[in-house]
């Protein structure tokens, strides 16, 4: 029997269509609207058993009218002005206690602004980060919610129902008010960039350093997926390395141009980390590597002018076990930096970000899902406020894997194979274990040219060097 929907979704693209079917499958009746009306028709016509739960509409007025108040309206449209345009268009149509949910990849500052503005309106607004791509949206994404406790209480039953489950626990949680959900999603994407980059770097060591063919790479990744590195990204890396190009019959990987795309969320993470003064060099290296990958002409010219950088690794190369340990270490360091950034944001924005819950919602449904995140959730619960590298099992793993990471970075550097993310992780790890860094030189330079002063190791109150008047 058909009921009047209490939920509506706008934007039946890749994510919106999948999410609508997921919502309908969980028993909700749903009004749907898409800018291009024919897309709405095709969507409902191909929805099979779920079609009776869907109410197609062709105008925003009909869409809103089709939903029973108080309404929940989900936007799944491109981030940016399109979201503002929809809020403006919906505004005169909405009633008291209606709630707009922006489920796209909004910049968290936009979500903060929209949530604040909505406080003066009769309707509510929340921003949620949804991860897992099309398949996640259809069968269970990871959902990071920004809003009040009351907003969360209202949407939790539906969001928990449609979310991924890890051992039966929904991967959907309230992260904090305003833009907190989209902030956590942004850092998730930054970590995703870094995770992907480090996997690509070990692939490069196998392909360029040891002449592995793609199926051999697939064997290695498949094997790793049974151990500590078990994760969605390692699983799909094995699958893409195994695939053949239906056109040429060659390995699929070998016919794909080495020019990586991006939608900008990794870049946002790097920028925001700088604003917060939190070092996240693994993520920054991954973003820079994507930017560099796009510079095909420069790389071509560089290879011609200076000679190809890449050479075979010395001797027998690097054992797969060593590469695995290097990747384990790199991954821990990258997540430690990501969680440190989240902690800094919590302080800066006055959010009470639930660190263990963040690790828990990332365990299933999202692109960075991995077994290691389960241990991270436990570590963050048992060691609140501490950096992950000091918590077991990660401190023990780092001690065990450090030499492998160092050997890998050294071998890669000697062979001219760029491993920027792994090297950045190692450098960060070395830096945070250095009792006396070289920043005394920076302070001396700053004092010399700008009389900025410094603190002395002996505590004496003499904040300037003997170079006053020598600023030549
Ligand atoms: P698609 O390009 O597949 O779909 C975009 C949808 O928005 C379509 O329904 C399109 O309608 C509509 N739309 C686009 N421009 C306008 C406009 N100016 N006015 C009205 N409607 C418009 O995008 P996705 O589904 O991939 O992404 C949607 C959101 O989800 C984005 O914010 C994205 O960043 C985010 N996201 C995407 C993920 C992914 O893996 N794809 C993962 C997580 C989040 P029409 O049919 O008329 O063009």
Boltz pocket constraint, residues with backbone or C-beta under 6 A from the ligand:
constraints:
  - pocket:
      binder: B
      contacts: [[A, 10], [A, 11], [A, 12], [A, 13], [A, 14], [A, 15], [A, 16], [A, 34], [A, 35], [A, 36], [A, 39], [A, 76], [A, 77], [A, 78], [A, 79], [A, 82], [A, 103], [A, 104], [A, 105], [A, 106], [A, 130], [A, 131], [A, 132], [A, 133], [A, 134]]
      max_distance: 6.0
